[in-house]
Amino acid sequence: MMVIMKQGHSQQEIDDVLRRLEEVGLKGHTIVGVERTVVAVVGSIYPELGDELETMSGVGSTVRISVPHKLASREIKPEDTIVKVGSVEIGAGKTVIIAGPCAVESEEQIMETARAVKDAGANLLRGGAFKPRSSPYSFRGLGEEGLRLLAQASKETGLPFMTEVMSVREVDLVAKYADVLQIGTRNAQNFMLLEEVGRTGKPVLLKRGLASQIEDWLLAAEYILNIGNPNVILCERGIRTFETATRNTFDINAIPLVKQISHLPIVADPSHGTGKWTLVGPVSLAAIAAGADGVILEVHPNPDHALSDGAQSLNFRRFRELMEQARVVAEAVDRPLLSAATEPTPA
């Protein structure tokens, strides 16, 4: 249910609505939009509630919400949500580039990569310190040492960084270092983890599950939003289908569809979506043309010797070439690339 407040309402009137909702065992989320203020009501709503709330001072009307992902829906918030990561705004009409290695392997590797992607125009740095791998014998990351190296690279280059958190017990540790907490595809419906990262208040990049329908994906985002953290970035990274020619099937139409039904920003991950560096460029450009708010790319100084996902990683030259192509496409669809950071983060 939406409680739509009258123009000129007071904060006290909103507080009274929230208090009344608490009295009947419901939760209210205040969403201030450009043209209206709404209190989104979540919980088991009884039929008479709307009539009761409409008698309260400051309340204009109440409206039933037709979708299960209430807080992620444009019914609640017609305007796009902008997620701020330092000085970077995701969802503000410009195309954000997030780049870095699949996994942090060494100080030399992450520092060299961070400098290279910044020089080519990236806005955020990515890199894995904890890696979920299909085989327990594969390289699974450097752990906290990887987080320290990412923080070092971030400080030198001025690029905020994102990294994956895999379990509830690692949330506080990762949040101590990272600017954005990433939830990978394998944990996309790990609801306890979603709530825990939500409690940090930090931006969360939520990848689509391997076999998640769009509704599943938005309901996963709902867990974070319902905790009171509005800073959710969706990430289309391909889904598992019958096709085996590519690593996954990148669902390009999910991008404009999600933009129609949700106010949350959405970025594309063509590296995981295709699994082949030769396909990363074309799919990146298609995602930008389809309206993605950003692209997240795997970049490595020597992909042939990468400890993780080398086959889908771009080397520095190929990343620079893609950035030039991306700039042209982004301008053509009136979503220009966000200007790169020019100064390092203050110590």
C-alpha positions as semicolon CSV with decimal commas, in nm:
position;residue;x (nm);y (nm);z (nm)
1;M;0,000;0,000;0,000
2;M;0,107;0,357;-0,068
3;V;0,007;0,638;0,163
4;I;0,027;0,951;-0,052
5;M;0,075;1,261;0,159
6;K;-0,087;1,595;0,075
7;Q;0,119;1,882;-0,059
8;G;0,249;2,089;0,230
9;H;0,234;1,807;0,484
10;S;0,443;1,835;0,798
11;Q;0,705;1,598;0,934
12;Q;0,482;1,548;1,237
13;E;0,203;1,420;1,011
14;I;0,441;1,168;0,852
15;D;0,559;1,061;1,198
16;D;0,197;1,009;1,304
17;V;0,138;0,778;1,005
18;L;0,453;0,580;1,081
19;R;0,353;0,549;1,446
20;R;0,009;0,424;1,353
21;L;0,159;0,163;1,121
22;E;0,387;0,042;1,402
23;E;0,087;0,010;1,634
24;V;-0,076;-0,238;1,395
25;G;0,244;-0,434;1,333
26;L;0,334;-0,282;0,995
27;K;0,643;-0,106;0,865
28;G;0,646;0,224;0,679
29;H;0,917;0,358;0,448
30;T;0,910;0,730;0,371
31;I;1,005;0,807;0,010
32;V;1,041;1,172;-0,083
33;G;0,999;1,227;-0,457
34;V;1,013;1,530;-0,681
35;E;0,635;1,577;-0,690
36;R;0,507;1,379;-0,391
37;T;0,595;1,214;-0,064
38;V;0,484;0,857;-0,014
39;V;0,487;0,622;0,282
40;A;0,526;0,268;0,151
41;V;0,353;0,017;0,379
42;V;0,489;-0,337;0,398
43;G;0,344;-0,628;0,589
44;S;0,010;-0,808;0,610
45;I;-0,236;-0,527;0,534
46;Y;-0,598;-0,564;0,647
47;P;-0,882;-0,431;0,424
48;E;-0,986;-0,140;0,644
49;L;-0,639;0,009;0,683
50;G;-0,663;0,241;0,383
51;D;-0,984;0,401;0,506
52;E;-0,837;0,446;0,854
53;L;-0,521;0,616;0,727
54;E;-0,713;0,849;0,496
55;T;-0,880;1,008;0,799
56;M;-0,542;1,118;0,936
57;S;-0,417;1,473;0,901
58;G;-0,182;1,525;0,607
59;V;-0,286;1,208;0,423
60;G;-0,419;1,262;0,072
61;S;-0,501;0,908;-0,037
62;T;-0,399;0,543;-0,016
63;V;-0,335;0,315;-0,311
64;R;-0,284;-0,061;-0,327
65;I;0,044;-0,172;-0,487
66;S;0,000;-0,433;-0,758
67;V;0,352;-0,584;-0,756
68;P;0,525;-0,790;-0,484
69;H;0,851;-0,591;-0,508
70;K;0,692;-0,284;-0,354
71;L;0,993;-0,075;-0,256
72;A;1,178;-0,141;-0,583
73;S;0,874;-0,048;-0,791
74;R;0,808;0,266;-0,990
75;E;0,457;0,261;-0,844
76;I;0,617;0,374;-0,519
77;K;0,890;0,593;-0,667
78;P;0,847;0,710;-1,028
79;E;1,180;0,896;-1,030
80;D;1,510;0,718;-1,087
81;T;1,714;0,642;-0,777
82;I;2,067;0,780;-0,788
83;V;2,323;0,585;-0,586
84;K;2,625;0,791;-0,480
85;V;2,963;0,625;-0,441
86;G;3,198;0,899;-0,332
87;S;3,169;1,159;-0,607
88;V;3,035;0,903;-0,857
89;E;2,659;0,902;-0,920
90;I;2,510;0,584;-1,065
91;G;2,168;0,631;-1,223
92;A;2,204;1,002;-1,295
93;G;2,183;0,975;-1,674
94;K;2,550;0,914;-1,750
95;T;2,726;0,583;-1,817
96;V;2,957;0,471;-1,537
97;I;3,252;0,240;-1,611
98;I;3,360;-0,006;-1,342
99;A;3,676;-0,201;-1,422
100;G;3,945;-0,417;-1,267
101;P;4,060;-0,776;-1,229
102;C;3,835;-1,066;-1,141
103;A;4,060;-1,139;-0,842
104;V;4,334;-0,950;-0,664
105;E;4,648;-1,162;-0,713
106;S;4,932;-0,937;-0,596
107;E;5,018;-0,578;-0,514
108;E;5,186;-0,530;-0,852
109;Q;4,886;-0,669;-1,043
110;I;4,616;-0,462;-0,872
111;M;4,818;-0,139;-0,868
112;E;4,912;-0,171;-1,236
113;T;4,550;-0,247;-1,329
114;A;4,402;0,034;-1,120
115;R;4,633;0,288;-1,281
116;A;4,557;0,158;-1,629
117;V;4,178;0,160;-1,597
118;K;4,179;0,505;-1,441
119;D;4,397;0,643;-1,721
120;A;4,154;0,495;-1,976
121;G;3,854;0,664;-1,808
122;A;3,709;0,421;-1,553
123;N;3,509;0,564;-1,263
124;L;3,521;0,276;-1,014
125;L;3,761;-0,009;-0,947
126;R;3,648;-0,369;-0,909
127;G;3,841;-0,668;-0,772
128;G;3,775;-0,983;-0,577
129;A;3,935;-1,052;-0,238
130;F;3,700;-1,341;-0,160
131;K;3,613;-1,552;-0,465
132;P;3,330;-1,805;-0,495
133;R;3,464;-2,081;-0,719
134;S;3,290;-2,389;-0,855
135;S;3,590;-2,599;-0,753
136;P;3,735;-2,579;-0,400
137;Y;4,081;-2,625;-0,554
138;S;4,068;-2,307;-0,762
139;F;4,219;-1,977;-0,646
140;R;3,974;-1,831;-0,394
141;G;4,127;-1,491;-0,327
142;L;4,369;-1,328;-0,084
143;G;4,107;-1,245;0,181
144;E;4,181;-0,942;0,397
145;E;4,517;-0,889;0,228
146;G;4,326;-0,846;-0,097
147;L;4,101;-0,587;0,069
148;R;4,405;-0,395;0,192
149;L;4,555;-0,394;-0,157
150;L;4,228;-0,272;-0,308
151;A;4,214;0,007;-0,051
152;Q;4,573;0,100;-0,137
153;A;4,492;0,111;-0,510
154;S;4,179;0,315;-0,439
155;K;4,371;0,568;-0,232
156;E;4,640;0,615;-0,497
157;T;4,405;0,645;-0,795
158;G;4,104;0,811;-0,637
159;L;3,877;0,535;-0,770
160;P;3,619;0,406;-0,518
161;F;3,613;0,026;-0,524
162;M;3,365;-0,256;-0,505
163;T;3,426;-0,613;-0,399
164;E;3,223;-0,922;-0,328
165;V;3,109;-1,032;0,017
166;M;3,027;-1,402;0,037
167;S;2,902;-1,468;0,389
168;V;2,742;-1,295;0,685
169;R;3,058;-1,337;0,891
170;E;3,260;-1,131;0,638
171;V;3,022;-0,836;0,607
172;D;3,180;-0,614;0,873
173;L;3,531;-0,687;0,747
174;V;3,450;-0,608;0,384
175;A;3,245;-0,302;0,479
176;K;3,547;-0,165;0,668
177;Y;3,737;-0,138;0,341
178;A;3,500;-0,132;0,043
179;D;3,290;0,153;-0,096
180;V;3,039;-0,086;-0,256
181;L;2,950;-0,435;-0,136
182;Q;2,884;-0,680;-0,419
183;I;2,645;-0,973;-0,387
184;G;2,738;-1,235;-0,645
185;T;2,504;-1,451;-0,847
186;R;2,545;-1,752;-0,616
187;N;2,427;-1,547;-0,318
188;A;2,154;-1,354;-0,498
189;Q;1,886;-1,525;-0,285
190;N;2,087;-1,563;0,034
191;F;1,832;-1,357;0,225
192;M;2,021;-1,337;0,555
193;L;2,325;-1,203;0,371
194;L;2,112;-0,951;0,180
195;E;1,970;-0,815;0,504
196;E;2,314;-0,801;0,666
197;V;2,473;-0,600;0,384
198;G;2,165;-0,378;0,391
199;R;2,233;-0,294;0,754
200;T;2,575;-0,148;0,669
201;G;2,403;0,138;0,484
202;K;2,668;0,114;0,213
203;P;2,581;0,086;-0,156
204;V;2,514;-0,274;-0,261
205;L;2,561;-0,410;-0,613
206;L;2,320;-0,703;-0,650
207;K;2,389;-0,942;-0,933
208;R;2,107;-1,139;-1,088
209;G;2,095;-1,503;-0,979
210;L;2,205;-1,777;-1,218
211;A;1,845;-1,882;-1,279
212;S;1,654;-1,587;-1,134
213;Q;1,354;-1,445;-1,308
214;I;1,334;-1,067;-1,299
215;E;1,075;-1,080;-1,024
216;D;1,306;-1,301;-0,813
217;W;1,585;-1,050;-0,866
218;L;1,374;-0,750;-0,764
219;L;1,242;-0,935;-0,461
220;A;1,603;-1,000;-0,359
221;A;1,663;-0,625;-0,382
222;E;1,353;-0,580;-0,167
223;Y;1,531;-0,749;0,125
224;I;1,798;-0,478;0,122
225;L;1,550;-0,194;0,069
226;N;1,323;-0,321;0,346
227;I;1,612;-0,294;0,594
228;G;1,613;0,077;0,517
229;N;1,907;0,090;0,275
230;P;1,799;0,259;-0,051
231;N;2,142;0,230;-0,214
232;V;2,090;-0,075;-0,435
233;I;2,246;-0,116;-0,780
234;L;2,116;-0,403;-0,992
235;C;2,356;-0,594;-1,217
236;E;2,256;-0,806;-1,517
237;R;2,531;-1,066;-1,558
238;G;2,373;-1,335;-1,770
239;I;2,161;-1,634;-1,674
240;R;2,199;-2,010;-1,712
241;T;2,012;-2,145;-2,014
242;F;2,038;-2,444;-2,247
243;E;2,300;-2,261;-2,456
244;T;2,660;-2,378;-2,407
245;A;2,842;-2,170;-2,670
246;T;2,881;-1,889;-2,417
247;R;2,941;-1,901;-2,042
248;N;2,594;-1,760;-1,976
249;T;2,315;-1,603;-2,179
250;F;2,331;-1,225;-2,140
251;D;1,973;-1,100;-2,111
252;I;1,996;-0,768;-2,292
253;N;1,621;-0,705;-2,279
254;A;1,631;-0,719;-1,900
255;I;1,795;-0,377;-1,901
256;P;1,516;-0,170;-2,060
257;L;1,251;-0,385;-1,891
258;V;1,393;-0,329;-1,543
259;K;1,426;0,042;-1,620
260;Q;1,051;0,046;-1,695
261;I;0,936;-0,130;-1,379
262;S;1,196;-0,028;-1,119
263;H;1,356;0,299;-1,016
264;L;1,683;0,127;-0,918
265;P;1,991;0,181;-1,136
266;I;2,112;-0,118;-1,339
267;V;2,459;-0,197;-1,469
268;A;2,572;-0,469;-1,711
269;D;2,842;-0,733;-1,663
270;P;2,928;-0,861;-2,012
271;S;3,243;-1,034;-1,884
272;H;3,046;-1,294;-1,688
273;G;2,755;-1,269;-1,928
274;T;2,960;-1,402;-2,220
275;G;3,271;-1,563;-2,074
276;K;3,471;-1,465;-2,385
277;W;3,673;-1,148;-2,421
278;T;3,591;-1,134;-2,794
279;L;3,224;-1,089;-2,704
280;V;3,270;-0,844;-2,416
281;G;3,304;-0,539;-2,641
282;P;2,996;-0,590;-2,860
283;V;2,775;-0,681;-2,562
284;S;2,905;-0,382;-2,364
285;L;2,805;-0,149;-2,646
286;A;2,465;-0,317;-2,676
287;A;2,406;-0,277;-2,302
288;I;2,490;0,094;-2,318
289;A;2,255;0,136;-2,613
290;A;1,983;-0,051;-2,420
291;G;2,003;0,205;-2,138
292;A;2,237;0,054;-1,880
293;D;2,355;0,299;-1,615
294;G;2,700;0,145;-1,626
295;V;2,918;-0,143;-1,737
296;I;3,139;-0,358;-1,515
297;L;3,440;-0,510;-1,692
298;E;3,717;-0,751;-1,602
299;V;4,060;-0,615;-1,694
300;H;4,394;-0,786;-1,631
301;P;4,754;-0,699;-1,729
302;N;4,808;-1,048;-1,870
303;P;4,479;-1,241;-1,907
304;D;4,657;-1,556;-2,031
305;H;4,816;-1,590;-1,687
306;A;4,522;-1,474;-1,472
307;L;4,438;-1,693;-1,173
308;S;4,067;-1,636;-1,233
309;D;3,852;-1,571;-1,543
310;G;4,134;-1,492;-1,782
311;A;3,931;-1,598;-2,086
312;Q;3,680;-1,317;-2,032
313;S;3,924;-1,047;-1,923
314;L;4,041;-0,760;-2,142
315;N;4,404;-0,657;-2,148
316;F;4,488;-0,289;-2,114
317;R;4,498;-0,218;-2,488
318;R;4,163;-0,382;-2,553
319;F;4,008;-0,197;-2,260
320;R;4,128;0,138;-2,399
321;E;3,988;0,051;-2,741
322;L;3,652;-0,045;-2,590
323;M;3,639;0,280;-2,395
324;E;3,672;0,477;-2,719
325;Q;3,389;0,278;-2,878
326;A;3,176;0,308;-2,564
327;R;3,220;0,683;-2,568
328;V;3,075;0,706;-2,918
329;V;2,775;0,483;-2,842
330;A;2,702;0,651;-2,509
331;E;2,700;0,993;-2,675
332;A;2,470;0,864;-2,949
333;V;2,207;0,748;-2,699
334;D;2,242;1,063;-2,485
335;R;2,398;0,876;-2,192
336;P;2,758;1,006;-2,214
337;L;3,038;0,842;-2,021
338;L;3,087;0,993;-1,678
339;S;3,410;1,188;-1,662
340;A;3,689;1,002;-1,488
341;A;3,822;1,106;-1,150
342;T;4,110;1,350;-1,180
343;E;4,237;1,364;-0,822
344;P;4,313;1,090;-0,569
345;T;4,096;1,047;-0,263
346;P;4,220;1,265;0,028
347;A;4,407;1,065;0,289
